[in-house]
């Protein structure tokens, strides 16, 4: 395996780095910018640049470029703190889901807006009593003629207050095992019966929301894929979500700030810096394996677990190095306070280890 970058890739990285620096100068630096840095204007710029849907097939309007190109661009944008959140979910998950499982009418209706950076999507997945255990969800969609009627509640729905569409994971049948009867439905967020309540986290971010659905009526043709058989589709989405570069470099900017402030004459500081730099290299290798399709099925759980726990270690290092300065309420402090979320979003580390043990290693489940 050749671990070096090609001249073309190095050039792309430099281009992305300069573009990211310009975006930060104009829009400000955002910690965890793929989820906290919302800018509709910058999403438009990315669309105009062709950096949304970069790797999608050209027949669906995408760029048809190698997956590694998206990784390079994404790493530079996120590491710098450029505000990419308005397009990230749709680029990472919704577009590929529509290409893989949607109808041609759905692709025609939604993909152009995604590619242009003109539409924001949220994902209706977690519920108050159904966090990492997706199969236990209860939000229902009942067929009524040419419509589905949706009732239920979702929580931790990022961008629910500003999204144009929700990619809703819901239950269309209660028959059979819990993993059956789950469907995916596109729900316009201006549909009557939807109530969105923002949730302010302890960093004062407001991307989280609760979303309540009361007799929300959407056309049946908004169903994506096979009714009642979407669990596999959702798991495919989570592979994209858990194994990406966004799970490694969310707080890279904090690391660089702390590294520049650190007393590198101290041998223990040098040792910790070396360990963290090694962690970035290991994490990037894991992500590259995911991006190139070289990782075993389900291994994104291990990638996500390693990378997000590395981000937690980075935050702890930054807090120790910055000392009292870390307690001054500014963007650095908010980034440090946000750190516990890394190992929770997208599935907790405990759940990731269960998935790795059971689905990848084939270990037996502990008897209850």
KENU-760546 format. One record per residue (C-alpha): residue in three letters; x, y, z. Coordinates in pm, whole numbers, plus 32768, in hexadecimal, padded with zeros to 4 digits. Layout:
<nodes>
NODE, aa, east, north, up
NODE, ALA, X, Y, Z
...
</nodes>
This chain:
<nodes>
NODE, aa, east, north, up
NODE, UNK, 8000, 8000, 8000
NODE, UNK, 807D, 815A, 7FA7
NODE, UNK, 8049, 8242, 80D0
NODE, UNK, 80BF, 8378, 8019
NODE, UNK, 7FDA, 8478, 7F79
NODE, UNK, 7FEB, 84B8, 7E04
NODE, UNK, 804D, 8613, 7D87
NODE, UNK, 7EE3, 8648, 7D1D
NODE, UNK, 7E68, 85F2, 7E7A
NODE, UNK, 7F67, 86D7, 7F19
NODE, UNK, 7EF3, 87ED, 7E35
NODE, UNK, 7D87, 87AA, 7E90
NODE, UNK, 7DDE, 87B2, 8003
NODE, UNK, 7E8C, 8901, 7FDB
NODE, UNK, 7D62, 898B, 7F1B
NODE, UNK, 7C72, 8910, 8029
NODE, UNK, 7D50, 899B, 813D
NODE, UNK, 7D59, 8AF5, 80A0
NODE, UNK, 7BE1, 8AEF, 805F
NODE, UNK, 7BA1, 8A85, 81C8
NODE, UNK, 7C80, 8B9A, 8251
NODE, UNK, 7BC5, 8C9A, 817F
NODE, UNK, 7A76, 8C14, 81FD
NODE, UNK, 7AEA, 8C2D, 8367
NODE, UNK, 7B5D, 8D92, 832B
NODE, UNK, 7A07, 8DED, 82A0
NODE, UNK, 791A, 8D1B, 8376
NODE, UNK, 79E4, 8CDB, 84B2
NODE, UNK, 7A76, 8B9A, 853E
NODE, UNK, 7982, 8A93, 85B9
NODE, UNK, 79D2, 8973, 869F
NODE, UNK, 794D, 882B, 8611
NODE, UNK, 78EB, 88F1, 84DD
NODE, UNK, 783B, 87D3, 842D
NODE, UNK, 772A, 87E4, 8536
NODE, UNK, 7752, 893A, 85DB
NODE, UNK, 77BF, 8A14, 84B8
NODE, UNK, 767C, 8A63, 8400
NODE, UNK, 7697, 8B50, 82D9
NODE, UNK, 75A5, 8B3C, 81B7
NODE, UNK, 767F, 8C31, 80F7
NODE, UNK, 77B4, 8B58, 8113
NODE, UNK, 76EA, 8A27, 80AB
NODE, UNK, 7693, 8AE2, 7F6C
NODE, UNK, 7803, 8B26, 7F30
NODE, UNK, 7858, 89B7, 7F5B
NODE, UNK, 7746, 895B, 7E66
NODE, UNK, 77C4, 8A53, 7D66
NODE, UNK, 7920, 89C4, 7D8F
NODE, UNK, 78A3, 8864, 7D4D
NODE, UNK, 790C, 87EB, 7EA5
NODE, UNK, 77B5, 875F, 7F00
NODE, UNK, 776E, 860B, 7E6C
NODE, UNK, 78DA, 8603, 7E02
NODE, UNK, 78E7, 8488, 7DF2
NODE, UNK, 7784, 843F, 7D7E
NODE, UNK, 7753, 83A6, 7C23
NODE, UNK, 774E, 84A5, 7B0D
NODE, UNK, 7602, 841D, 7A8C
NODE, UNK, 7567, 84A0, 7BCF
NODE, UNK, 760F, 85F3, 7BB5
NODE, UNK, 7738, 859E, 7C8F
NODE, UNK, 78A5, 85DA, 7C4C
NODE, UNK, 7902, 846E, 7C17
NODE, UNK, 7A4D, 84A6, 7CC8
NODE, UNK, 7B0C, 83B3, 7DA8
NODE, UNK, 7A94, 8393, 7F0E
NODE, UNK, 7BEA, 83F8, 7F8D
NODE, UNK, 7BB7, 8554, 7EFA
NODE, UNK, 7A89, 858E, 7FD9
NODE, UNK, 7B51, 851A, 8106
NODE, UNK, 7C68, 8612, 80B9
NODE, UNK, 7B7A, 8736, 808E
NODE, UNK, 7AA9, 86D9, 81BB
NODE, UNK, 7BD8, 86B6, 829B
NODE, UNK, 7C5B, 880F, 8245
NODE, UNK, 7B08, 88BA, 8268
NODE, UNK, 7AB5, 8819, 83B7
NODE, UNK, 7C12, 8835, 8449
NODE, UNK, 7C11, 89AA, 8402
NODE, UNK, 7AB0, 89DC, 848C
NODE, UNK, 7A08, 8A49, 8348
NODE, UNK, 7889, 8A4C, 836C
NODE, UNK, 7818, 8922, 829B
NODE, UNK, 76F1, 88AC, 836D
NODE, UNK, 75DF, 8929, 8283
NODE, UNK, 7642, 8829, 817B
NODE, UNK, 76F9, 8717, 8237
NODE, UNK, 75DF, 8627, 828E
NODE, UNK, 754F, 8632, 8130
NODE, UNK, 76A2, 8602, 808E
NODE, UNK, 770B, 84EF, 817F
NODE, UNK, 75C6, 8429, 8197
NODE, UNK, 748E, 84A6, 80E9
NODE, UNK, 751A, 84BF, 7F8A
NODE, UNK, 75B7, 8362, 7F93
NODE, UNK, 7475, 82D6, 802A
NODE, UNK, 73A2, 8369, 7F13
NODE, UNK, 7494, 82EF, 7E0B
NODE, UNK, 749E, 8193, 7EA2
NODE, UNK, 7334, 8160, 7F05
NODE, UNK, 725D, 827D, 7E82
NODE, UNK, 7187, 8292, 7D4B
NODE, UNK, 71EB, 835C, 7C1D
NODE, UNK, 70D7, 8455, 7C6D
NODE, UNK, 7169, 8483, 7DC9
NODE, UNK, 72C7, 84B6, 7D3F
NODE, UNK, 7243, 85B5, 7C45
NODE, UNK, 7187, 866D, 7D58
NODE, UNK, 7290, 867E, 7E68
NODE, UNK, 73F0, 8645, 7DE6
NODE, UNK, 7413, 878E, 7D22
NODE, UNK, 73CA, 8858, 7E5C
NODE, UNK, 74C6, 878E, 7F24
NODE, UNK, 75D4, 87B4, 7E1C
NODE, UNK, 759D, 892D, 7E0D
NODE, UNK, 75B4, 894E, 7F87
NODE, UNK, 7456, 89DF, 7F87
NODE, UNK, 73A6, 88E9, 806C
NODE, UNK, 73F3, 887D, 81CF
NODE, UNK, 738F, 8725, 824D
NODE, UNK, 7363, 869C, 83AA
NODE, UNK, 734C, 852E, 840E
NODE, UNK, 722B, 84B4, 84E4
NODE, UNK, 72CB, 838D, 8591
NODE, UNK, 72F3, 8398, 870E
NODE, UNK, 71C4, 8397, 87F3
NODE, UNK, 71A2, 83E0, 896A
NODE, UNK, 7199, 826C, 89C0
NODE, UNK, 7256, 81F1, 8891
NODE, UNK, 73B4, 8280, 8877
NODE, UNK, 74BC, 8198, 87EE
NODE, UNK, 73C1, 8079, 87D7
NODE, UNK, 7322, 80DF, 8690
NODE, UNK, 7249, 7FA7, 8679
NODE, UNK, 7181, 8016, 87A9
NODE, UNK, 70FB, 8155, 8708
NODE, UNK, 6F82, 8193, 8718
NODE, UNK, 6F3C, 82C1, 863A
NODE, UNK, 6E32, 8238, 8550
NODE, UNK, 6DCD, 8273, 83E8
NODE, UNK, 6C7B, 81DB, 8397
NODE, UNK, 6C09, 81BA, 822F
NODE, UNK, 6AC9, 8277, 81E1
NODE, UNK, 6A79, 826B, 8070
NODE, UNK, 6B8A, 8320, 7FB1
NODE, UNK, 6C27, 83AE, 80EF
NODE, UNK, 6CE2, 8347, 8227
NODE, UNK, 6C64, 83DD, 836D
NODE, UNK, 6D87, 840B, 8460
NODE, UNK, 6D74, 8422, 85DC
NODE, UNK, 6E8D, 841F, 86D6
NODE, UNK, 6FB8, 84DA, 875E
NODE, UNK, 7126, 84F6, 8700
NODE, UNK, 723C, 858D, 87D0
NODE, UNK, 73A2, 8607, 8795
NODE, UNK, 7338, 865C, 8632
NODE, UNK, 744C, 8746, 85C2
NODE, UNK, 73D3, 886C, 84EB
NODE, UNK, 7265, 8812, 8519
NODE, UNK, 721A, 8986, 8540
NODE, UNK, 72BC, 89EC, 83F6
NODE, UNK, 72A4, 88B3, 831C
NODE, UNK, 71D4, 88A7, 81E1
NODE, UNK, 71A4, 872E, 81F9
NODE, UNK, 71B8, 861D, 82FC
NODE, UNK, 722D, 84C3, 8298
NODE, UNK, 714C, 8410, 838D
NODE, UNK, 7189, 82B2, 8414
NODE, UNK, 7039, 8230, 848A
NODE, UNK, 6F69, 80F8, 84C1
NODE, UNK, 6E6A, 8095, 83B9
NODE, UNK, 6E22, 7F3F, 8455
NODE, UNK, 6E3B, 7EA0, 85AE
NODE, UNK, 6E2D, 7D3C, 852E
NODE, UNK, 6F5B, 7C58, 854C
NODE, UNK, 70B0, 7C9B, 85EB
NODE, UNK, 7107, 7E03, 8652
NODE, UNK, 71F0, 7E34, 8529
NODE, UNK, 70D0, 7DF8, 843A
NODE, UNK, 6FC1, 7EF6, 83F3
NODE, UNK, 70B1, 801F, 83E5
NODE, UNK, 7095, 8111, 82C1
NODE, UNK, 713B, 8251, 8249
NODE, UNK, 7060, 8372, 81DA
NODE, UNK, 70B6, 84D0, 815D
NODE, UNK, 6FF1, 85D1, 8226
NODE, UNK, 6FEF, 8742, 81C1
NODE, UNK, 7020, 8803, 8303
NODE, UNK, 6F0F, 8900, 82AE
NODE, UNK, 6E05, 87EF, 82B3
NODE, UNK, 6CE3, 883B, 83A0
NODE, UNK, 6CF2, 877E, 84E9
NODE, UNK, 6E6B, 879F, 8521
NODE, UNK, 6EE0, 8854, 8659
NODE, UNK, 7053, 889B, 8689
NODE, UNK, 70E3, 88F4, 87DD
NODE, UNK, 7252, 895E, 87E6
NODE, UNK, 7333, 88C8, 88F3
NODE, UNK, 7450, 89A1, 8973
NODE, UNK, 757C, 88D3, 89DE
NODE, UNK, 7676, 8943, 8AE5
NODE, UNK, 7751, 89E6, 89DD
NODE, UNK, 7624, 8AC4, 897B
NODE, UNK, 760D, 8A18, 8827
NODE, UNK, 74AA, 89F6, 87A3
NODE, UNK, 74C7, 88F5, 868D
NODE, UNK, 7418, 87E8, 875C
NODE, UNK, 729D, 87DE, 8755
NODE, UNK, 7174, 8710, 87BF
NODE, UNK, 707E, 86D4, 86A4
NODE, UNK, 6F15, 866F, 86E4
NODE, UNK, 6E3D, 85D7, 85D3
NODE, UNK, 6CC4, 85E8, 8602
NODE, UNK, 6BF3, 8559, 84E6
NODE, UNK, 6CF8, 85CE, 83ED
NODE, UNK, 6C85, 856C, 8293
NODE, UNK, 6D86, 8532, 817E
NODE, UNK, 6D5B, 8491, 8027
NODE, UNK, 6DA0, 831C, 8017
NODE, UNK, 6E92, 8358, 7EF8
NODE, UNK, 6F7C, 83FB, 7FF7
NODE, UNK, 6FD1, 829C, 8071
NODE, UNK, 713D, 824B, 8025
NODE, UNK, 7182, 80E0, 7FD1
NODE, UNK, 70AE, 7FBC, 8042
NODE, UNK, 6F9D, 7FF7, 8141
NODE, UNK, 6FE7, 7F46, 8287
NODE, UNK, 713B, 7ECF, 8215
NODE, UNK, 7214, 8004, 8243
NODE, UNK, 72EC, 7F91, 8366
NODE, UNK, 73FB, 7F28, 8271
NODE, UNK, 73E4, 807C, 81C8
NODE, UNK, 740C, 812D, 8316
NODE, UNK, 7537, 8056, 8373
NODE, UNK, 75D5, 80B9, 8228
NODE, UNK, 759F, 8226, 8285
NODE, UNK, 7646, 81EE, 83D4
NODE, UNK, 7775, 8158, 8327
NODE, UNK, 779E, 82A9, 8277
NODE, UNK, 7760, 8365, 83BB
NODE, UNK, 7847, 82A4, 84A0
NODE, UNK, 7975, 8268, 83C5
NODE, UNK, 79B8, 83C4, 833D
NODE, UNK, 7ACB, 84C2, 8371
NODE, UNK, 79D9, 859D, 8437
NODE, UNK, 79FF, 84A5, 8557
NODE, UNK, 7B77, 84E6, 856E
NODE, UNK, 7BC3, 8655, 8536
NODE, UNK, 7A99, 870A, 85D2
NODE, UNK, 7B7C, 87B4, 86D0
NODE, UNK, 7CC1, 87B5, 860D
NODE, UNK, 7CCA, 8931, 8625
NODE, UNK, 7CC7, 8918, 87A3
NODE, UNK, 7DE8, 8823, 8792
NODE, UNK, 7EB5, 8911, 86BE
NODE, UNK, 7E6C, 8A33, 87AB
NODE, UNK, 7ED9, 8961, 88D4
NODE, UNK, 8009, 88D6, 881E
NODE, UNK, 8082, 8A35, 87D5
NODE, UNK, 8058, 8A92, 8945
NODE, UNK, 80ED, 8953, 89D6
NODE, UNK, 8240, 894C, 8A86
NODE, UNK, 82EE, 8860, 8996
NODE, UNK, 842A, 8865, 8A6B
NODE, UNK, 8375, 8782, 8B60
NODE, UNK, 83AC, 8612, 8B08
NODE, UNK, 824F, 85A7, 8B78
NODE, UNK, 81AF, 86B4, 8A9F
NODE, UNK, 827D, 8641, 8976
NODE, UNK, 8215, 84DB, 89BC
NODE, UNK, 80A3, 8538, 89C6
NODE, UNK, 80C0, 8607, 8889
NODE, UNK, 8163, 84DF, 87DB
NODE, UNK, 804B, 83FA, 8852
NODE, UNK, 7F3F, 84E7, 87D0
NODE, UNK, 7FEB, 8518, 8681
NODE, UNK, 8004, 839E, 8666
NODE, UNK, 7E91, 8389, 86B6
NODE, UNK, 7E42, 8471, 8595
NODE, UNK, 7F0A, 8397, 84A9
NODE, UNK, 7E68, 8256, 8522
NODE, UNK, 7D0F, 82F2, 8511
NODE, UNK, 7D48, 8374, 83B2
NODE, UNK, 7DB6, 821A, 8342
NODE, UNK, 7C78, 8183, 83D2
NODE, UNK, 7BA3, 828A, 8322
NODE, UNK, 7C5A, 8254, 81D9
NODE, UNK, 7C0F, 80E0, 81F1
NODE, UNK, 7A9D, 8136, 821B
NODE, UNK, 7AA1, 822F, 80FC
NODE, UNK, 7B4E, 813C, 8010
NODE, UNK, 7A65, 801E, 8070
NODE, UNK, 7B83, 7F50, 8101
NODE, UNK, 7AF5, 7F2C, 8261
NODE, UNK, 7A1F, 7E00, 82C4
NODE, UNK, 78A7, 7E2F, 82D3
NODE, UNK, 7847, 7EDA, 8417
NODE, UNK, 79AA, 7F45, 8465
NODE, UNK, 7943, 80B3, 845E
NODE, UNK, 78DD, 8078, 85C9
NODE, UNK, 7A4B, 8041, 8620
NODE, UNK, 7AB8, 816B, 854F
NODE, UNK, 79BC, 824C, 85F7
NODE, UNK, 7A17, 81CE, 8751
NODE, UNK, 7B8E, 8204, 8723
NODE, UNK, 7B6D, 8357, 867A
NODE, UNK, 7A73, 83F4, 8769
NODE, UNK, 7B2F, 8378, 889B
NODE, UNK, 7C66, 8413, 8801
NODE, UNK, 7BA8, 855E, 87E2
NODE, UNK, 7B53, 8544, 8953
NODE, UNK, 7CC4, 8514, 89A7
NODE, UNK, 7D17, 8645, 88D2
NODE, UNK, 7C1E, 8716, 8999
NODE, UNK, 7CB2, 86A2, 8AE2
NODE, UNK, 7E10, 86FA, 8A6A
NODE, UNK, 7D9E, 8852, 89F9
NODE, UNK, 7CF6, 8894, 8B48
NODE, UNK, 7E33, 883A, 8C09
NODE, UNK, 7F16, 8909, 8B2B
NODE, UNK, 7E37, 8A3D, 8B29
NODE, UNK, 7DFD, 8A2E, 8C9F
NODE, UNK, 7D3B, 8B58, 8D27
NODE, UNK, 7D13, 8BE5, 8BC8
NODE, UNK, 7C35, 8ABB, 8B7A
NODE, UNK, 7B37, 8B3D, 8C76
NODE, UNK, 7B05, 8C8B, 8BC8
NODE, UNK, 79BB, 8C69, 8B11
NODE, UNK, 7A18, 8C81, 89A3
NODE, UNK, 7A20, 8B9F, 8873
NODE, UNK, 7B3B, 8AD0, 8907
NODE, UNK, 7A7A, 8A90, 8A47
NODE, UNK, 7943, 8A31, 8983
NODE, UNK, 7A11, 893B, 88BB
NODE, UNK, 7A94, 8898, 89F7
NODE, UNK, 793E, 8886, 8A9A
NODE, UNK, 78AF, 87E7, 8961
NODE, UNK, 79AC, 86CA, 8968
NODE, UNK, 78D7, 85C8, 8A28
NODE, UNK, 77EA, 85C5, 8900
NODE, UNK, 78EB, 8526, 8817
NODE, UNK, 78C1, 83C9, 88A7
NODE, UNK, 7743, 83E8, 88B9
NODE, UNK, 76D9, 8472, 8765
NODE, UNK, 769C, 8366, 8662
NODE, UNK, 7695, 8254, 8769
NODE, UNK, 7748, 8240, 88B6
NODE, UNK, 789A, 8199, 88DA
NODE, UNK, 77F9, 807E, 89A1
NODE, UNK, 7709, 803A, 8883
NODE, UNK, 7827, 804B, 8788
NODE, UNK, 78E8, 7F46, 884D
NODE, UNK, 77B3, 7E66, 8857
NODE, UNK, 778B, 7E84, 86DE
NODE, UNK, 78FB, 7E38, 86A8
NODE, UNK, 78F2, 7D0B, 878C
NODE, UNK, 77AF, 7C73, 870E
NODE, UNK, 779F, 7CD0, 859D
NODE, UNK, 790E, 7CE5, 853B
NODE, UNK, 79C0, 7BF5, 8625
NODE, UNK, 7898, 7B0B, 864C
NODE, UNK, 78B6, 7AF5, 87C5
NODE, UNK, 7790, 7A5B, 8882
NODE, UNK, 769F, 7B3C, 893A
NODE, UNK, 76AD, 7B27, 8AB4
NODE, UNK, 7581, 7A62, 8B39
NODE, UNK, 7485, 7B2F, 8BF8
</nodes>
